Amino acid sequence: RVRGRRPSARMGSLSGGSQQKVRLARERQLQPSVLVVGQPTAGLDVGAIEYVHGLLLDVRDRGTAVLLISNDLSEILTLSDRVAVIAEGRITPPVPVEDVDMESLGLAMASASLTVAASGSASRGAEPG
């Protein structure tokens, strides 16, 4: 729910959380084929974070490809189907999120190297060639 002083309130007069909700709700209505979101919950309170996560999942479930760019590891693991890491000017090959844990993701962010071990869990691998 977005709270403003009045229905005609300008977007700039809303709180950061309400502005983010309005932006994402607008994008959901447009039904884009791809939605790129960067740090979608930075600075938001817990209630707003849950709302934004729900909107992003709804957009995805309606068939929109969502490219999430975030440094919040739990957000990445909660919202993603596949994970790739960009670091040091390189991008890792995407891996299924179920093959990644918080530790391997953090290590990959530091080294730009994310590989999936034979056991199915992700681990820090050798530098790409």
C-alpha positions, 0 to 999 in steps of 0.5 A: 500500500502506498501512502501519500498525503492525498491521491494527487500527491507528486511522486517526489513527495512520497517516501522512498519505499512508496516511490519504489512501490509505485515504480514497480507497480507501474512496470507490472502494469506495462507487462514488459518482456524484461525488467531490470532492477538494481538494488530494488530494496535498498533503504526500505523497511521490512514491510516495503521489502516484502511488498517489493519482493512480492511484486517482483515474484508476481512479475516473474510469474506473469512471464517477465524475465527479471534481471536482479542486480543486488549486493544483498545475498539473501535477496538474491537467493530468495528471488533468483532462479539462476545466479551469475556474479559480476566482479572485477570486470568479469561475469561468471556463467549462470548457475541454478540458485539451488546450487548456490549458498550464501558462502559460495556467492560471497566468495564469488563476489570477491573473486568473480569465480562461481562454479558448481561442485560435483555434489551440486553445491556451488564453490569457489573455482579456478579463475576463468581462462 
